[in-house]
Structures are given as structure tokens and as C-alpha cells.
Amino acid sequence: QVLLVESVGGSVQAGGSLRLSCAASGYRASSIHIMAWFRQAPGREREGIATIYSDLGTTRYADSAKGRFSISRDNAKNTVYLEMSNLKPEDTAMYYCAASSTFVDYSQALNVARYNYWGQGTQVTVSS
């Protein structure tokens, strides 16, 4: 199986920046095809934020993240990063790292149902 462990989040003021990381481990970690970041605020549905494919590095972002968030990877370390800038109070949520060991079509990359491995989540709080 694959274990996903997110770095500690944090609390920042609006306009600030944070960087999250997610390390994958386990003997199946090398079989991951795509990794992603999701977030979920209380009373809200879990939403896909950013994804990156392991082979070509193709990325996809939610509209709310475009221009502010950047996802990157280090395949040698089985680690994915999420760099967040110009944070807004509405970005406050629990952020989850996710991965899939099966192919995920680009059109479904932000679909929560397509991921079979999940981290425990890390809290990001943005104050006004």
C-alpha cells in the first residue's frame, strides 16, 4: 500500500504564502501515476485544488487556484509540493494529499472519486 504524509500546515494572514509537502512511502509508492491536493472546509464538499502527473508533469488546477497555487513534484523522493501565495480567508480548510495508482484521465484529475490513497490532512488557516 501507499502511505501519504502531509507536512504541518499553518496559520497566515491574507496575502501570505505557505508551502505544503506530501511524502509517499510504501512499496507501491513508485507505482503512483498522479498526485493531487484537495481541500475541505467545514460544511463544504471536498474539492480538488491541483494535480500533477508522475510521468510528464502535466498539471491541472481548479479555477480558484490558478495563478496563486503551484504544484510540483520530486519523483526521486516520492514527494509532491503545493506552493500557495496570495492566500485568502476562503482558502482556509483542511488540505489533503491524494494519489492514484491507476490511470486518471485529465478530465477527471480533480475528481475526488478517482483517488485511492489519502493523507490524514493538514490544517491551513488564513486570517483577514
VEXLUM-8102 format. One record per residue (C-alpha): residue number from 1; residue in three letters; x, y, z. Coordinates in pm, 1 decimal, m for minus. Layout:
% residues N
pt k = NUM | r = ALA | u = X | v = Y | w = Z;
...
***
This chain:
% residues 128
pt k = 1 | r = GLN | u = 0.0 | v = 0.0 | w = 0.0;
pt k = 2 | r = VAL | u = 89.5 | v = 367.9 | w = m5.6;
pt k = 3 | r = LEU | u = 114.3 | v = 594.0 | w = 295.2;
pt k = 4 | r = LEU | u = 78.7 | v = 966.7 | w = 235.3;
pt k = 5 | r = VAL | u = 201.7 | v = 1208.4 | w = 499.6;
pt k = 6 | r = GLU | u = 146.1 | v = 1581.2 | w = 468.2;
pt k = 7 | r = SER | u = 365.4 | v = 1840.7 | w = 626.8;
pt k = 8 | r = VAL | u = 227.9 | v = 2060.2 | w = 900.6;
pt k = 9 | r = GLY | u = 13.8 | v = 2341.8 | w = 766.7;
pt k = 10 | r = GLY | u = m8.1 | v = 2670.3 | w = 942.9;
pt k = 11 | r = SER | u = m182.2 | v = 2998.3 | w = 1004.0;
pt k = 12 | r = VAL | u = m107.0 | v = 3301.6 | w = 790.9;
pt k = 13 | r = GLN | u = m252.2 | v = 3641.2 | w = 721.1;
pt k = 14 | r = ALA | u = m432.0 | v = 3716.2 | w = 398.6;
pt k = 15 | r = GLY | u = m183.9 | v = 3773.3 | w = 120.0;
pt k = 16 | r = GLY | u = 72.9 | v = 3545.4 | w = 276.2;
pt k = 17 | r = SER | u = 225.2 | v = 3225.4 | w = 147.3;
pt k = 18 | r = LEU | u = 261.0 | v = 2866.9 | w = 258.4;
pt k = 19 | r = ARG | u = 425.4 | v = 2558.0 | w = 121.2;
pt k = 20 | r = LEU | u = 289.6 | v = 2212.7 | w = 184.1;
pt k = 21 | r = SER | u = 457.1 | v = 1883.4 | w = 109.7;
pt k = 22 | r = CYS | u = 334.3 | v = 1528.8 | w = 88.8;
pt k = 23 | r = ALA | u = 563.7 | v = 1229.6 | w = 104.0;
pt k = 24 | r = ALA | u = 456.5 | v = 892.3 | w = m26.6;
pt k = 25 | r = SER | u = 603.0 | v = 575.7 | w = 113.7;
pt k = 26 | r = GLY | u = 546.8 | v = 205.6 | w = 85.8;
pt k = 27 | r = TYR | u = 643.4 | v = m48.5 | w = m171.8;
pt k = 28 | r = ARG | u = 372.1 | v = 70.4 | w = m409.9;
pt k = 29 | r = ALA | u = 476.0 | v = 434.8 | w = m394.3;
pt k = 30 | r = SER | u = 669.9 | v = 407.1 | w = m718.8;
pt k = 31 | r = SER | u = 353.6 | v = 297.4 | w = m897.5;
pt k = 32 | r = ILE | u = 172.1 | v = 625.4 | w = m834.4;
pt k = 33 | r = HIS | u = 53.7 | v = 781.3 | w = m1157.9;
pt k = 34 | r = ILE | u = m90.2 | v = 1105.4 | w = m1027.9;
pt k = 35 | r = MET | u = m84.6 | v = 1306.3 | w = m708.4;
pt k = 36 | r = ALA | u = m313.8 | v = 1584.3 | w = m605.9;
pt k = 37 | r = TRP | u = m414.4 | v = 1827.6 | w = m339.1;
pt k = 38 | r = PHE | u = m771.0 | v = 1857.7 | w = m218.6;
pt k = 39 | r = ARG | u = m922.1 | v = 2074.7 | w = 49.0;
pt k = 40 | r = GLN | u = m1233.7 | v = 2069.5 | w = 257.9;
pt k = 41 | r = ALA | u = m1377.1 | v = 2342.0 | w = 475.6;
pt k = 42 | r = PRO | u = m1638.7 | v = 2271.0 | w = 742.9;
pt k = 43 | r = GLY | u = m1977.6 | v = 2223.8 | w = 583.0;
pt k = 44 | r = ARG | u = m1826.4 | v = 2218.9 | w = 235.4;
pt k = 45 | r = GLU | u = m1759.7 | v = 1944.1 | w = m13.4;
pt k = 46 | r = ARG | u = m1406.1 | v = 1826.0 | w = m65.1;
pt k = 47 | r = GLU | u = m1269.5 | v = 1994.3 | w = m375.2;
pt k = 48 | r = GLY | u = m972.1 | v = 1930.9 | w = m595.6;
pt k = 49 | r = ILE | u = m714.9 | v = 2209.1 | w = m596.7;
pt k = 50 | r = ALA | u = m419.6 | v = 2093.9 | w = m802.1;
pt k = 51 | r = THR | u = m289.3 | v = 1775.4 | w = m960.6;
pt k = 52 | r = ILE | u = 31.0 | v = 1660.9 | w = m1123.6;
pt k = 53 | r = TYR | u = 108.5 | v = 1351.3 | w = m1327.3;
pt k = 54 | r = SER | u = 417.0 | v = 1149.3 | w = m1243.5;
pt k = 55 | r = ASP | u = 546.4 | v = 1096.8 | w = m1597.3;
pt k = 56 | r = LEU | u = 524.2 | v = 1421.5 | w = m1792.2;
pt k = 57 | r = GLY | u = 448.6 | v = 1652.1 | w = m1502.8;
pt k = 58 | r = THR | u = 122.7 | v = 1766.9 | w = m1656.4;
pt k = 59 | r = THR | u = m71.0 | v = 1981.3 | w = m1412.2;
pt k = 60 | r = ARG | u = m427.9 | v = 2087.7 | w = m1367.3;
pt k = 61 | r = TYR | u = m564.9 | v = 2348.3 | w = m1132.0;
pt k = 62 | r = ALA | u = m901.7 | v = 2446.1 | w = m1000.7;
pt k = 63 | r = ASP | u = m1012.1 | v = 2790.4 | w = m1110.7;
pt k = 64 | r = SER | u = m977.8 | v = 2913.6 | w = m753.7;
pt k = 65 | r = ALA | u = m611.4 | v = 2812.1 | w = m750.4;
pt k = 66 | r = LYS | u = m494.4 | v = 2929.6 | w = m1090.0;
pt k = 67 | r = GLY | u = m232.3 | v = 3199.8 | w = m1068.3;
pt k = 68 | r = ARG | u = m192.5 | v = 3159.1 | w = m691.9;
pt k = 69 | r = PHE | u = m107.4 | v = 2795.0 | w = m627.3;
pt k = 70 | r = SER | u = 164.9 | v = 2586.2 | w = m783.9;
pt k = 71 | r = ILE | u = 205.5 | v = 2210.9 | w = m760.0;
pt k = 72 | r = SER | u = 539.9 | v = 2044.5 | w = m815.3;
pt k = 73 | r = ARG | u = 697.9 | v = 1706.7 | w = m762.9;
pt k = 74 | r = ASP | u = 1017.6 | v = 1529.3 | w = m677.4;
pt k = 75 | r = ASN | u = 972.0 | v = 1179.0 | w = m808.5;
pt k = 76 | r = ALA | u = 1302.1 | v = 1061.3 | w = m663.4;
pt k = 77 | r = LYS | u = 1166.9 | v = 1144.0 | w = m318.4;
pt k = 78 | r = ASN | u = 808.6 | v = 1045.2 | w = m399.5;
pt k = 79 | r = THR | u = 708.9 | v = 1387.3 | w = m277.3;
pt k = 80 | r = VAL | u = 466.8 | v = 1645.6 | w = m407.4;
pt k = 81 | r = TYR | u = 454.8 | v = 2009.8 | w = m304.4;
pt k = 82 | r = LEU | u = 191.8 | v = 2277.8 | w = m305.9;
pt k = 83 | r = GLU | u = 311.5 | v = 2636.2 | w = m301.5;
pt k = 84 | r = MET | u = 35.9 | v = 2876.3 | w = m210.6;
pt k = 85 | r = SER | u = 62.9 | v = 3251.0 | w = m245.2;
pt k = 86 | r = ASN | u = m171.9 | v = 3544.9 | w = m210.6;
pt k = 87 | r = LEU | u = m376.6 | v = 3339.0 | w = 29.6;
pt k = 88 | r = LYS | u = m730.3 | v = 3443.7 | w = 104.2;
pt k = 89 | r = PRO | u = m956.5 | v = 3371.1 | w = 400.6;
pt k = 90 | r = GLU | u = m1165.1 | v = 3145.9 | w = 178.1;
pt k = 91 | r = ASP | u = m858.7 | v = 2923.7 | w = 137.2;
pt k = 92 | r = THR | u = m897.6 | v = 2818.5 | w = 499.3;
pt k = 93 | r = ALA | u = m955.3 | v = 2444.5 | w = 500.4;
pt k = 94 | r = MET | u = m813.8 | v = 2106.2 | w = 576.7;
pt k = 95 | r = TYR | u = m579.1 | v = 2021.0 | w = 293.6;
pt k = 96 | r = TYR | u = m542.8 | v = 1660.8 | w = 185.5;
pt k = 97 | r = CYS | u = m281.4 | v = 1494.2 | w = m25.7;
pt k = 98 | r = ALA | u = m411.3 | v = 1225.7 | w = m257.1;
pt k = 99 | r = ALA | u = m267.5 | v = 979.7 | w = m504.6;
pt k = 100 | r = SER | u = m380.6 | v = 719.4 | w = m751.2;
pt k = 101 | r = SER | u = m200.3 | v = 407.5 | w = m864.0;
pt k = 102 | r = THR | u = m428.2 | v = 377.9 | w = m1165.6;
pt k = 103 | r = PHE | u = m457.9 | v = 596.7 | w = m1469.5;
pt k = 104 | r = VAL | u = m672.7 | v = 903.2 | w = m1422.0;
pt k = 105 | r = ASP | u = m794.2 | v = 1084.2 | w = m1727.5;
pt k = 106 | r = TYR | u = m709.4 | v = 1452.1 | w = m1734.5;
pt k = 107 | r = SER | u = m1077.6 | v = 1538.7 | w = m1739.6;
pt k = 108 | r = GLN | u = m1116.1 | v = 1357.4 | w = m1406.2;
pt k = 109 | r = ALA | u = m797.5 | v = 1476.3 | w = m1238.0;
pt k = 110 | r = LEU | u = m987.7 | v = 1697.8 | w = m994.5;
pt k = 111 | r = ASN | u = m1248.7 | v = 1434.6 | w = m917.8;
pt k = 112 | r = VAL | u = m1222.3 | v = 1315.4 | w = m558.5;
pt k = 113 | r = ALA | u = m1360.2 | v = 974.6 | w = m655.2;
pt k = 114 | r = ARG | u = m1061.4 | v = 889.9 | w = m873.6;
pt k = 115 | r = TYR | u = m807.1 | v = 872.5 | w = m591.4;
pt k = 116 | r = ASN | u = m743.4 | v = 562.9 | w = m385.6;
pt k = 117 | r = TYR | u = m480.1 | v = 689.9 | w = m141.6;
pt k = 118 | r = TRP | u = m527.4 | v = 976.1 | w = 101.8;
pt k = 119 | r = GLY | u = m326.5 | v = 1155.1 | w = 363.7;
pt k = 120 | r = GLN | u = m466.9 | v = 1246.8 | w = 702.6;
pt k = 121 | r = GLY | u = m493.3 | v = 1614.4 | w = 617.6;
pt k = 122 | r = THR | u = m326.2 | v = 1929.2 | w = 739.2;
pt k = 123 | r = GLN | u = m494.1 | v = 2248.8 | w = 851.5;
pt k = 124 | r = VAL | u = m438.0 | v = 2577.6 | w = 673.4;
pt k = 125 | r = THR | u = m591.0 | v = 2888.2 | w = 825.3;
pt k = 126 | r = VAL | u = m586.8 | v = 3228.6 | w = 659.4;
pt k = 127 | r = SER | u = m690.2 | v = 3528.2 | w = 864.6;
pt k = 128 | r = SER | u = m822.6 | v = 3852.1 | w = 722.8;
***
